[in-house]
Amino acid sequence: MNTLQELQYRAVAPTPPFFQKLKRVGLIIAAVGIAVVTAPGFVPELVQSIAGYAITAGTILVSICQLTVDESRLEDKLLSGIKN
C-alpha cells in the first residue's frame, strides 16, 4: 500500500473517541485564530501573530486526529460488512 492509499484509508476509518474530542478542540482553536485575524478594526500585532500560530496549531491538531484509526471499531466494521 503506497502512502496516498494509506492516507486515504486512514481518513475514512473510524476515529477513537478521545481523538474526536481533541479534534473538536483543534477546530475551536483554529476558529478563534481565524476570527481574530479577520476581525475588523485595530488588533495589536502580537495578538495577530498569536492568532496565526493558533490557526496553524489547530489545523495540525485536526489533521493528526483525523488520521488516527480505532483498530477495534474498524475490525467490527469490516467484519459486519463481510457477514452481510
N, C-alpha and C positions, 0 to 999 in steps of 0.2 A: 504494500500500500504506500503510495507516494505521499508527500507532505500535504498537498492540496486535498487529496481524498481524505486524509486523516483529519484535517481541519473541518472539512465538510461534515464528516461523520460526527465529530465532537460537537459541532454547532447544533445539530438536531437531536442529539442524545439527551436523556433526562439529566437534570442538574440536581445535586444534593440540596436538601432544604437550607442548610447553613449558607451555602453559596448563593441561593436565591435571595436570602435576606441581605447578604453582603452586596449583591448586585443592585438591590434597591438603594442601599446606602450610596453606592457609587453613582447611581443615576441622580440622586439628590445632590451630591457634591458637585457633579458636573452642571446640573441645572442652576444651582446657586452661582457658580462661577460664570455661566453664560448670562444670567440675569444682571450680575454686576458689570460685566464687560459691555453689555448692550444698554446699560442704564443711561437715560438722558441726563444732561447736566454735568456738573463737575464731580469727578470721582478722583480722589488722590492717586498718584502714580503707584504708590506702594500697594494700595488696595487693588488696583488694576493688575499689577504684577502677581499678587497672591491669587486673584481670580483666574488668571491664565494657568497657574500651576494647579489650581483646583480642577479646572476643566481637563487638563492632562491626566491628573491622578484619577479622577472619576472615570474617564474613558478607559484607561488601562485596567482599572479595577473591574469594570463591567466586562471588558473583553476576556480577562482571565477567568472570571466567574462563569461566563457563558461557555467556555471551553472545558470546564471541569465536568467529568462524567460520573454519575452514580451507577457503578457497575451492577449492583444488585437489582435496581429498578430496570436497568437495561436488559439484564438477563430475563427478568419476568416478562418484559415487553416482547422480547424476541421469542420466548417460549410460548406465550399466549398467541402470537402470530402463527406459529407452527402448528399448534393444536387446532386452530380454526380451519 
